[in-house]
Amino acid sequence: MPLDRHEVEKIAHLARLSINEEQIPFYASNLSKILGLVEHINQAQTDNIIPMAHPLEGLTQRMREDEVTETNERELFQSIAPETDAGLYLVPKVIEEA
């Protein structure tokens, strides 16, 4: 299904793209090839294919031990903060209530 000049201009307008007059044949050719590929894919027989939730369905991942690898440095980080309270950073109110 080859696209003509008018259809390419319409697609460009809908996509809010500006294209030069000399680029229209190039885009028409490439868009026609893309649409041809989509049509070819649509013709594939998928009646007996079971949909998968993930391409690696059925495979398992290696699990590692859940152990702490970082040390708690909250006090060091909060020592340079302008204001803190009970381990929380205090920040100025930025949203006014109506």
C-alpha positions in Angstrom: 0.0 0.0 0.0 2.2 2.9 -1.2 1.5 6.3 0.4 1.1 9.3 -1.8 2.2 12.9 -1.3 -1.1 14.0 0.3 -1.0 11.2 2.9 2.6 12.0 3.9 1.8 15.7 4.3 -1.3 14.8 6.4 0.8 12.4 8.7 3.4 15.1 9.1 0.8 17.7 10.0 -0.8 15.3 12.6 2.6 14.6 14.1 3.4 18.4 14.0 6.5 17.8 11.9 7.8 20.1 9.2 9.2 18.3 6.1 10.7 19.8 3.0 9.1 19.1 -0.4 12.1 17.1 -1.6 11.9 14.9 1.5 8.3 13.7 0.8 9.2 10.9 -1.6 11.8 9.6 0.9 9.2 9.5 3.7 6.5 8.1 1.4 8.9 5.2 0.5 10.0 4.5 4.0 6.5 4.7 5.5 5.2 2.4 2.8 7.9 -0.2 3.7 6.9 0.0 7.4 3.2 -0.5 6.6 4.1 -3.4 4.3 6.1 -5.0 7.1 3.2 -4.6 9.5 0.8 -6.1 7.0 3.2 -9.1 6.6 3.4 -9.6 10.4 -0.4 -9.4 10.6 -0.7 -12.4 8.2 1.3 -14.7 10.5 -0.7 -17.6 11.8 -0.9 -17.3 15.6 -4.0 -19.4 16.3 -2.2 -22.1 18.2 0.3 -19.8 20.0 -0.2 -19.4 23.8 0.4 -15.8 24.9 3.2 -15.3 27.4 3.4 -12.7 30.2 7.2 -12.4 29.7 9.6 -13.7 27.1 11.7 -15.5 29.7 8.6 -17.1 31.3 9.5 -20.4 33.1 13.1 -19.4 33.7 14.2 -18.7 37.3 16.7 -16.2 38.4 19.6 -17.0 40.7 18.9 -15.5 44.2 21.4 -14.0 46.5 21.4 -13.9 50.2 19.4 -10.9 51.6 22.1 -9.3 53.8 23.0 -5.7 54.7 26.0 -4.4 52.8 25.8 -0.7 53.7 26.4 0.8 57.1 23.9 3.2 58.7 25.3 6.7 58.2 22.1 8.7 58.9 23.7 10.8 61.6 26.6 11.7 59.4 24.4 12.7 56.5 21.9 14.6 58.8 24.7 16.4 60.6 25.1 18.8 57.6 21.3 19.2 57.0 19.8 22.6 58.0 17.0 21.1 60.1 16.2 17.5 61.3 13.8 16.0 63.8 13.7 12.4 65.0 15.7 11.2 62.0 13.7 13.1 59.4 14.7 16.0 57.2 12.6 19.1 57.8 11.9 21.3 54.8 10.0 24.5 54.3 6.3 24.2 53.4 5.9 24.8 49.6 2.2 24.1 49.1 -0.4 26.5 50.6 -3.7 25.1 51.8 -6.8 26.5 50.3 
